[in-house]
């Protein structure tokens, strides 16, 4: 028996994975493609299909989360507008890089190596910052330096943050190129950029990121769809599960401590980095156990961190001062 051309077991797996990613997406402000794309690579999908499907999933699931964060007042529209315009241009450039590498026969290697490096670097930076409350020397924050650069026009964002629009656009352009190249909505890069680069509060960075992802994700998905590089049954299965998960995750950002958000975020990125590295080593050297390790890390990390997010939110709900906030809002 098949559903959408997938076996029942595979369909159920993608729906469950979508639920977990939805929770993570609503909580972190990332469309989930930073997990979907490497997961599809691990499962043997062609790199361009994994990238295209990741971007399509980004668009579908981000609509849900954007509306939820808007209701919580966690969106800065000026910041989202600038970043969206810049990333839209960058995504088109990144897409051409992917197809060039595909023709050269090295796309799998290059994308995998890029994933390992970027996920590891950003994950370690975020983990270091999450520990900064206990150890001030571990703090990593460029926001004061960037805010001090006076290049017209200067724009003020939520929380009294004032940054040059030129710098914001340049950062968005660079992230857009990487987004189109790696098949991600840019969230795992955009969220740290807004927090550590611009000084935007974590909850606002999450909500603004999701709004931006809704628009840039739609553009990215469209460019890959025109090339027939989207596994539609996989995307639909994932979206079926993420619809509920995104609502839960978005509500959790109102409850969980900011350092906890950063810590969970770092854990997901580091797990993704190790998983992609294990998959590449398995393919290159024929070490089958590493293939199993890779799959276990991708799905295991999603399960563990999603459970931790829900647990932390429920624990905070038991605090009388937090009872006015609920998942049913």
QUICORGI-V924951 format. One record per helix or strand. SS is the DSSP state (H for helix, E for strand). FROM is the first residue (numbers start at 1). TO is the last residue. If there is no record, write none. Layout:
# QUICORGI-V924951
SS|FROM|TO, SS|FROM|TO
This chain:
# QUICORGI-V924951
E|2|3, E|6|7, H|8|28, H|33|42, H|47|71, H|77|104, H|107|130, H|136|138, H|143|147, E|154|157, E|161|164, H|165|182, H|187|198, H|202|226, H|232|252, H|258|285, H|288|317, H|320|322
